[in-house]
Amino acid sequence: MKVFSSPGGELLLVWTVVVQLILCGYGMGATDGTKNCKLSSESEFERKVLSRLEPLAQKNLTVKAKNGNENYTYVFQLCGDAGGVPGAGVIQVSSKTTVIGMYNATQAIGGSDWVMLIYKNGQKYDAHCSKESRKAIIMISCNRNIDMGQLKVILEDRDKDQDCFYLFELDSSAVCPAIQSQISTGSIIIIIGFCLLAVYLIGGFLYQRLIVGAKGMEQFPNYAFWVELGNLTADGCDFVCRSRNREEPPAYRGVATEPLEEEPEERDDHLLPM
């Protein structure tokens, strides 16, 4: 079945296929990431350490260095072909290209804010280090201010019989630990409580004013309830906190309610002259 009959339609179909192939290839490359690295001894711990470096994958990092009269350029790529050299994780470029470490012989060691990446099985030394294979050590440290810093050459340790290595340094936020929340559970509850209170007050005020048509203090939501609650609270405080005895009689004396006994009438008739 022919999809497009016009030349313009066939051209559109070709471009669609090309774009889909490019996207598929990009998706496969992005999915692989650190999985391209082959660990010297496969372990779940080292694989987790590598996964922390996922943002740095598929990127060439270059640094220039000088040793005596010779100038060198070092190229590093995480779990990818450094400088386009198949299998090479770190290469040294001068008059010739030397593979320092292979990403199919990787070792990953990590701490809370750092990762040490080791590429082994590089090309053998010509005369140094008992002609053993070269090895690259990349120390990646936490720096929250940058996604990926500049690669630095620290040293080439080759003045011994064995265990020689090239040491590189790189700063990146990819190895930084996650920032833990400084807010406690109680603080979160208080914040939520204040938010709910604000919603209650503002929403209730708008409802009373716009829907009910209340004025003055009546605009306060559930005004009668809060007034009653305040009165009850005041009565409770007065009952609990008053200092004088509630059974104490009043300080003044009222008029006695019982009738007074009549005193016998004194007759003074005998005092009158006869």
VODREN-598956 format. One record per residue (C-alpha): residue number from 0; residue in three letters; x, y, z. Coordinates in nm, 2 decimals, padded with zeros to 4 digits, always signed. Example, Ala and Ser with C-alpha at 12.3 -4.5 7.8 and 13.67 -1.06 7.14 Angstrom:
<pts>
<num->0, residu->ala, u->+01.23, v->-00.45, w->+00.78>
<num->1, residu->ser, u->+01.37, v->-00.11, w->+00.71>
</pts>
This chain:
<pts>
<num->0, residu->met, u->+00.00, v->+00.00, w->+00.00>
<num->1, residu->lys, u->+00.14, v->+00.34, w->-00.10>
<num->2, residu->val, u->+00.11, v->+00.59, w->+00.18>
<num->3, residu->phe, u->+00.20, v->+00.91, w->-00.01>
<num->4, residu->ser, u->+00.15, v->+00.96, w->-00.38>
<num->5, residu->ser, u->+00.32, v->+01.30, w->-00.41>
<num->6, residu->pro, u->+00.70, v->+01.36, w->-00.40>
<num->7, residu->gly, u->+00.65, v->+01.59, w->-00.10>
<num->8, residu->gly, u->+00.48, v->+01.32, w->+00.09>
<num->9, residu->glu, u->+00.76, v->+01.07, w->+00.02>
<num->10, residu->leu, u->+01.02, v->+01.32, w->+00.14>
<num->11, residu->leu, u->+00.81, v->+01.37, w->+00.46>
<num->12, residu->leu, u->+00.80, v->+00.99, w->+00.52>
<num->13, residu->val, u->+01.18, v->+00.96, w->+00.48>
<num->14, residu->trp, u->+01.24, v->+01.24, w->+00.73>
<num->15, residu->thr, u->+01.00, v->+01.08, w->+00.98>
<num->16, residu->val, u->+01.19, v->+00.75, w->+00.96>
<num->17, residu->val, u->+01.52, v->+00.93, w->+01.01>
<num->18, residu->val, u->+01.40, v->+01.12, w->+01.31>
<num->19, residu->gln, u->+01.26, v->+00.81, w->+01.47>
<num->20, residu->leu, u->+01.59, v->+00.62, w->+01.42>
<num->21, residu->ile, u->+01.78, v->+00.91, w->+01.58>
<num->22, residu->leu, u->+01.55, v->+00.92, w->+01.88>
<num->23, residu->cys, u->+01.57, v->+00.54, w->+01.92>
<num->24, residu->gly, u->+01.95, v->+00.55, w->+01.91>
<num->25, residu->tyr, u->+01.96, v->+00.84, w->+02.16>
<num->26, residu->gly, u->+01.72, v->+00.65, w->+02.39>
<num->27, residu->met, u->+01.94, v->+00.34, w->+02.38>
<num->28, residu->gly, u->+02.25, v->+00.54, w->+02.46>
<num->29, residu->ala, u->+02.08, v->+00.73, w->+02.74>
<num->30, residu->thr, u->+01.94, v->+00.40, w->+02.88>
<num->31, residu->asp, u->+02.28, v->+00.23, w->+02.89>
<num->32, residu->gly, u->+02.47, v->+00.50, w->+03.08>
<num->33, residu->thr, u->+02.68, v->+00.35, w->+03.35>
<num->34, residu->lys, u->+02.57, v->+00.00, w->+03.25>
<num->35, residu->asn, u->+02.84, v->+00.00, w->+02.98>
<num->36, residu->cys, u->+03.10, v->-00.02, w->+03.26>
<num->37, residu->lys, u->+03.21, v->-00.38, w->+03.33>
<num->38, residu->leu, u->+03.31, v->-00.43, w->+03.69>
<num->39, residu->ser, u->+03.62, v->-00.63, w->+03.77>
<num->40, residu->ser, u->+03.41, v->-00.82, w->+04.03>
<num->41, residu->glu, u->+03.04, v->-00.76, w->+03.99>
<num->42, residu->ser, u->+02.87, v->-00.65, w->+04.31>
<num->43, residu->glu, u->+02.55, v->-00.47, w->+04.40>
<num->44, residu->phe, u->+02.74, v->-00.22, w->+04.61>
<num->45, residu->glu, u->+02.97, v->-00.11, w->+04.33>
<num->46, residu->arg, u->+02.68, v->-00.10, w->+04.08>
<num->47, residu->lys, u->+02.49, v->+00.14, w->+04.31>
<num->48, residu->val, u->+02.80, v->+00.36, w->+04.34>
<num->49, residu->leu, u->+02.82, v->+00.37, w->+03.96>
<num->50, residu->ser, u->+02.46, v->+00.46, w->+03.93>
<num->51, residu->arg, u->+02.53, v->+00.78, w->+04.13>
<num->52, residu->leu, u->+02.75, v->+00.89, w->+03.84>
<num->53, residu->glu, u->+02.47, v->+00.86, w->+03.58>
<num->54, residu->pro, u->+02.46, v->+01.24, w->+03.51>
<num->55, residu->leu, u->+02.82, v->+01.23, w->+03.40>
<num->56, residu->ala, u->+02.79, v->+00.94, w->+03.15>
<num->57, residu->gln, u->+02.86, v->+00.98, w->+02.78>
<num->58, residu->lys, u->+03.06, v->+01.30, w->+02.82>
<num->59, residu->asn, u->+03.42, v->+01.36, w->+02.72>
<num->60, residu->leu, u->+03.63, v->+01.55, w->+02.97>
<num->61, residu->thr, u->+03.96, v->+01.69, w->+02.86>
<num->62, residu->val, u->+04.26, v->+01.83, w->+03.04>
<num->63, residu->lys, u->+04.61, v->+01.94, w->+02.93>
<num->64, residu->ala, u->+04.92, v->+01.88, w->+03.13>
<num->65, residu->lys, u->+05.30, v->+01.93, w->+03.09>
<num->66, residu->asn, u->+05.57, v->+01.70, w->+03.20>
<num->67, residu->gly, u->+05.91, v->+01.84, w->+03.14>
<num->68, residu->asn, u->+05.93, v->+01.93, w->+02.77>
<num->69, residu->glu, u->+05.64, v->+01.71, w->+02.67>
<num->70, residu->asn, u->+05.28, v->+01.82, w->+02.66>
<num->71, residu->tyr, u->+05.00, v->+01.58, w->+02.71>
<num->72, residu->thr, u->+04.62, v->+01.58, w->+02.67>
<num->73, residu->tyr, u->+04.41, v->+01.35, w->+02.88>
<num->74, residu->val, u->+04.06, v->+01.25, w->+02.78>
<num->75, residu->phe, u->+03.82, v->+01.08, w->+03.03>
<num->76, residu->gln, u->+03.47, v->+00.94, w->+02.96>
<num->77, residu->leu, u->+03.25, v->+00.77, w->+03.21>
<num->78, residu->cys, u->+03.16, v->+00.42, w->+03.08>
<num->79, residu->gly, u->+03.22, v->+00.53, w->+02.72>
<num->80, residu->asp, u->+03.49, v->+00.55, w->+02.45>
<num->81, residu->ala, u->+03.72, v->+00.83, w->+02.55>
<num->82, residu->gly, u->+03.83, v->+01.02, w->+02.25>
<num->83, residu->gly, u->+03.65, v->+00.77, w->+02.03>
<num->84, residu->val, u->+03.90, v->+00.49, w->+02.12>
<num->85, residu->pro, u->+03.69, v->+00.17, w->+02.16>
<num->86, residu->gly, u->+03.69, v->+00.04, w->+02.52>
<num->87, residu->ala, u->+03.91, v->+00.32, w->+02.65>
<num->88, residu->gly, u->+03.79, v->+00.50, w->+02.96>
<num->89, residu->val, u->+04.10, v->+00.73, w->+02.99>
<num->90, residu->ile, u->+04.36, v->+00.80, w->+02.72>
<num->91, residu->gln, u->+04.67, v->+01.01, w->+02.70>
<num->92, residu->val, u->+04.74, v->+01.20, w->+02.37>
<num->93, residu->ser, u->+05.08, v->+01.34, w->+02.27>
<num->94, residu->ser, u->+05.27, v->+01.23, w->+01.97>
<num->95, residu->lys, u->+05.08, v->+00.90, w->+02.00>
<num->96, residu->thr, u->+04.76, v->+00.79, w->+02.18>
<num->97, residu->thr, u->+04.81, v->+00.57, w->+02.49>
<num->98, residu->val, u->+04.52, v->+00.40, w->+02.67>
<num->99, residu->ile, u->+04.56, v->+00.44, w->+03.04>
<num->100, residu->gly, u->+04.25, v->+00.25, w->+03.16>
<num->101, residu->met, u->+03.96, v->+00.05, w->+03.01>
<num->102, residu->tyr, u->+03.60, v->+00.08, w->+03.13>
<num->103, residu->asn, u->+03.56, v->-00.30, w->+03.09>
<num->104, residu->ala, u->+03.78, v->-00.34, w->+03.39>
<num->105, residu->thr, u->+03.62, v->-00.09, w->+03.63>
<num->106, residu->gln, u->+03.62, v->-00.07, w->+04.01>
<num->107, residu->ala, u->+03.40, v->+00.18, w->+04.20>
<num->108, residu->ile, u->+03.44, v->+00.28, w->+04.56>
<num->109, residu->gly, u->+03.21, v->+00.53, w->+04.72>
<num->110, residu->gly, u->+03.15, v->+00.73, w->+05.04>
<num->111, residu->ser, u->+02.88, v->+00.97, w->+05.15>
<num->112, residu->asp, u->+03.01, v->+01.26, w->+04.93>
<num->113, residu->trp, u->+03.28, v->+01.11, w->+04.71>
<num->114, residu->val, u->+03.33, v->+00.83, w->+04.45>
<num->115, residu->met, u->+03.66, v->+00.68, w->+04.35>
<num->116, residu->leu, u->+03.65, v->+00.53, w->+04.00>
<num->117, residu->ile, u->+03.94, v->+00.30, w->+03.89>
<num->118, residu->tyr, u->+04.00, v->+00.20, w->+03.53>
<num->119, residu->lys, u->+04.25, v->-00.09, w->+03.49>
<num->120, residu->asn, u->+04.41, v->-00.29, w->+03.21>
<num->121, residu->gly, u->+04.56, v->+00.01, w->+03.02>
<num->122, residu->gln, u->+04.86, v->-00.03, w->+02.79>
<num->123, residu->lys, u->+05.17, v->-00.16, w->+02.96>
<num->124, residu->tyr, u->+05.46, v->+00.07, w->+03.06>
<num->125, residu->asp, u->+05.77, v->+00.05, w->+02.83>
<num->126, residu->ala, u->+06.03, v->+00.06, w->+03.11>
<num->127, residu->his, u->+05.86, v->+00.17, w->+03.43>
<num->128, residu->cys, u->+05.67, v->-00.02, w->+03.70>
<num->129, residu->ser, u->+05.80, v->-00.36, w->+03.59>
<num->130, residu->lys, u->+05.61, v->-00.31, w->+03.26>
<num->131, residu->glu, u->+05.28, v->-00.36, w->+03.43>
<num->132, residu->ser, u->+04.95, v->-00.23, w->+03.28>
<num->133, residu->arg, u->+04.86, v->+00.13, w->+03.33>
<num->134, residu->lys, u->+04.58, v->+00.23, w->+03.57>
<num->135, residu->ala, u->+04.37, v->+00.54, w->+03.61>
<num->136, residu->ile, u->+04.21, v->+00.66, w->+03.93>
<num->137, residu->ile, u->+03.95, v->+00.94, w->+03.91>
<num->138, residu->met, u->+03.85, v->+01.09, w->+04.24>
<num->139, residu->ile, u->+03.51, v->+01.26, w->+04.21>
<num->140, residu->ser, u->+03.42, v->+01.48, w->+04.50>
<num->141, residu->cys, u->+03.10, v->+01.66, w->+04.60>
<num->142, residu->asn, u->+03.05, v->+02.02, w->+04.50>
<num->143, residu->arg, u->+02.69, v->+02.14, w->+04.50>
<num->144, residu->asn, u->+02.77, v->+02.45, w->+04.30>
<num->145, residu->ile, u->+02.85, v->+02.28, w->+03.98>
<num->146, residu->asp, u->+02.71, v->+01.99, w->+03.78>
<num->147, residu->met, u->+03.04, v->+01.88, w->+03.64>
<num->148, residu->gly, u->+03.37, v->+02.06, w->+03.70>
<num->149, residu->gln, u->+03.70, v->+02.06, w->+03.52>
<num->150, residu->leu, u->+03.91, v->+01.75, w->+03.51>
<num->151, residu->lys, u->+04.24, v->+01.79, w->+03.69>
<num->152, residu->val, u->+04.56, v->+01.59, w->+03.67>
<num->153, residu->ile, u->+04.70, v->+01.54, w->+04.02>
<num->154, residu->leu, u->+05.00, v->+01.31, w->+03.95>
<num->155, residu->glu, u->+05.14, v->+01.01, w->+03.76>
<num->156, residu->asp, u->+05.30, v->+00.78, w->+04.02>
<num->157, residu->arg, u->+05.53, v->+00.56, w->+03.82>
<num->158, residu->asp, u->+05.85, v->+00.57, w->+04.03>
<num->159, residu->lys, u->+05.81, v->+00.23, w->+04.19>
<num->160, residu->asp, u->+05.81, v->-00.14, w->+04.09>
<num->161, residu->gln, u->+05.43, v->-00.20, w->+04.09>
<num->162, residu->asp, u->+05.09, v->-00.04, w->+04.16>
<num->163, residu->cys, u->+05.16, v->+00.26, w->+03.95>
<num->164, residu->phe, u->+04.87, v->+00.49, w->+03.86>
<num->165, residu->tyr, u->+04.75, v->+00.81, w->+03.71>
<num->166, residu->leu, u->+04.54, v->+01.02, w->+03.96>
<num->167, residu->phe, u->+04.27, v->+01.26, w->+03.84>
<num->168, residu->glu, u->+04.03, v->+01.48, w->+04.03>
<num->169, residu->leu, u->+03.68, v->+01.60, w->+03.94>
<num->170, residu->asp, u->+03.41, v->+01.79, w->+04.13>
<num->171, residu->ser, u->+03.05, v->+01.73, w->+04.07>
<num->172, residu->ser, u->+02.71, v->+01.76, w->+04.24>
<num->173, residu->ala, u->+02.62, v->+01.41, w->+04.12>
<num->174, residu->val, u->+02.79, v->+01.25, w->+04.42>
<num->175, residu->cys, u->+02.65, v->+01.49, w->+04.69>
<num->176, residu->pro, u->+02.42, v->+01.33, w->+04.94>
<num->177, residu->ala, u->+02.05, v->+01.43, w->+04.94>
<num->178, residu->ile, u->+01.97, v->+01.72, w->+05.16>
<num->179, residu->gln, u->+01.75, v->+01.61, w->+05.45>
<num->180, residu->ser, u->+01.46, v->+01.82, w->+05.56>
<num->181, residu->gln, u->+01.54, v->+02.03, w->+05.87>
<num->182, residu->ile, u->+01.17, v->+02.06, w->+05.96>
<num->183, residu->ser, u->+01.05, v->+01.82, w->+06.23>
<num->184, residu->thr, u->+00.72, v->+01.64, w->+06.24>
<num->185, residu->gly, u->+00.58, v->+01.87, w->+06.50>
<num->186, residu->ser, u->+00.67, v->+02.18, w->+06.30>
<num->187, residu->ile, u->+00.50, v->+02.03, w->+05.99>
<num->188, residu->ile, u->+00.18, v->+01.97, w->+06.20>
<num->189, residu->ile, u->+00.19, v->+02.33, w->+06.33>
<num->190, residu->ile, u->+00.23, v->+02.47, w->+05.98>
<num->191, residu->ile, u->-00.06, v->+02.26, w->+05.86>
<num->192, residu->gly, u->-00.27, v->+02.38, w->+06.15>
<num->193, residu->phe, u->-00.20, v->+02.74, w->+06.08>
<num->194, residu->cys, u->-00.28, v->+02.69, w->+05.71>
<num->195, residu->leu, u->-00.61, v->+02.53, w->+05.80>
<num->196, residu->leu, u->-00.69, v->+02.81, w->+06.05>
<num->197, residu->ala, u->-00.62, v->+03.07, w->+05.78>
<num->198, residu->val, u->-00.84, v->+02.90, w->+05.53>
<num->199, residu->tyr, u->-01.12, v->+02.87, w->+05.80>
<num->200, residu->leu, u->-01.10, v->+03.24, w->+05.89>
<num->201, residu->ile, u->-01.07, v->+03.38, w->+05.54>
<num->202, residu->gly, u->-01.33, v->+03.15, w->+05.39>
<num->203, residu->gly, u->-01.57, v->+03.20, w->+05.68>
<num->204, residu->phe, u->-01.53, v->+03.58, w->+05.67>
<num->205, residu->leu, u->-01.60, v->+03.59, w->+05.29>
<num->206, residu->tyr, u->-01.90, v->+03.36, w->+05.33>
<num->207, residu->gln, u->-02.05, v->+03.57, w->+05.62>
<num->208, residu->arg, u->-01.99, v->+03.90, w->+05.44>
<num->209, residu->leu, u->-02.08, v->+03.81, w->+05.08>
<num->210, residu->ile, u->-02.34, v->+03.53, w->+05.12>
<num->211, residu->val, u->-02.50, v->+03.59, w->+05.46>
<num->212, residu->gly, u->-02.46, v->+03.97, w->+05.45>
<num->213, residu->ala, u->-02.33, v->+04.00, w->+05.80>
<num->214, residu->lys, u->-02.17, v->+04.32, w->+05.93>
<num->215, residu->gly, u->-01.93, v->+04.41, w->+06.21>
<num->216, residu->met, u->-01.83, v->+04.13, w->+06.44>
<num->217, residu->glu, u->-02.10, v->+03.91, w->+06.30>
<num->218, residu->gln, u->-01.87, v->+03.86, w->+06.00>
<num->219, residu->phe, u->-01.65, v->+03.64, w->+06.21>
<num->220, residu->pro, u->-01.73, v->+03.27, w->+06.13>
<num->221, residu->asn, u->-01.93, v->+03.10, w->+06.40>
<num->222, residu->tyr, u->-01.93, v->+03.41, w->+06.61>
<num->223, residu->ala, u->-02.19, v->+03.30, w->+06.86>
<num->224, residu->phe, u->-02.01, v->+02.97, w->+06.92>
<num->225, residu->trp, u->-01.67, v->+03.14, w->+06.99>
<num->226, residu->val, u->-01.83, v->+03.40, w->+07.22>
<num->227, residu->glu, u->-02.00, v->+03.12, w->+07.42>
<num->228, residu->leu, u->-01.67, v->+02.93, w->+07.43>
<num->229, residu->gly, u->-01.49, v->+03.23, w->+07.56>
<num->230, residu->asn, u->-01.74, v->+03.29, w->+07.83>
<num->231, residu->leu, u->-01.72, v->+02.92, w->+07.94>
<num->232, residu->thr, u->-01.34, v->+02.94, w->+07.94>
<num->233, residu->ala, u->-01.35, v->+03.26, w->+08.15>
<num->234, residu->asp, u->-01.59, v->+03.09, w->+08.40>
<num->235, residu->gly, u->-01.37, v->+02.79, w->+08.42>
<num->236, residu->cys, u->-01.06, v->+03.00, w->+08.49>
<num->237, residu->asp, u->-01.25, v->+03.20, w->+08.75>
<num->238, residu->phe, u->-01.36, v->+02.88, w->+08.92>
<num->239, residu->val, u->-01.02, v->+02.72, w->+08.92>
<num->240, residu->cys, u->-00.79, v->+03.02, w->+08.98>
<num->241, residu->arg, u->-00.99, v->+03.24, w->+09.23>
<num->242, residu->ser, u->-00.80, v->+03.29, w->+09.56>
<num->243, residu->arg, u->-01.08, v->+03.36, w->+09.82>
<num->244, residu->asn, u->-01.29, v->+03.08, w->+09.98>
<num->245, residu->arg, u->-01.62, v->+03.05, w->+09.80>
<num->246, residu->glu, u->-01.79, v->+02.95, w->+10.14>
<num->247, residu->glu, u->-01.67, v->+03.25, w->+10.33>
<num->248, residu->pro, u->-01.96, v->+03.46, w->+10.46>
<num->249, residu->pro, u->-01.98, v->+03.82, w->+10.34>
<num->250, residu->ala, u->-01.77, v->+04.09, w->+10.51>
<num->251, residu->tyr, u->-02.07, v->+04.31, w->+10.61>
<num->252, residu->arg, u->-02.35, v->+04.23, w->+10.85>
<num->253, residu->gly, u->-02.70, v->+04.27, w->+10.74>
<num->254, residu->val, u->-03.01, v->+04.34, w->+10.94>
<num->255, residu->ala, u->-03.12, v->+04.04, w->+11.14>
<num->256, residu->thr, u->-03.42, v->+03.86, w->+11.00>
<num->257, residu->glu, u->-03.53, v->+03.72, w->+11.34>
<num->258, residu->pro, u->-03.76, v->+03.94, w->+11.54>
<num->259, residu->leu, u->-03.60, v->+04.10, w->+11.85>
<num->260, residu->glu, u->-03.74, v->+04.00, w->+12.19>
<num->261, residu->glu, u->-03.94, v->+04.27, w->+12.35>
<num->262, residu->glu, u->-03.80, v->+04.40, w->+12.67>
<num->263, residu->pro, u->-04.04, v->+04.42, w->+12.96>
<num->264, residu->glu, u->-04.20, v->+04.76, w->+12.99>
<num->265, residu->glu, u->-04.08, v->+04.94, w->+13.29>
<num->266, residu->arg, u->-04.35, v->+05.14, w->+13.46>
<num->267, residu->asp, u->-04.26, v->+05.45, w->+13.64>
<num->268, residu->asp, u->-04.59, v->+05.53, w->+13.79>
<num->269, residu->his, u->-04.45, v->+05.50, w->+14.14>
<num->270, residu->leu, u->-04.22, v->+05.79, w->+14.08>
<num->271, residu->leu, u->-04.51, v->+06.03, w->+14.03>
<num->272, residu->pro, u->-04.61, v->+06.23, w->+14.34>
<num->273, residu->met, u->-04.92, v->+06.11, w->+14.51>
</pts>
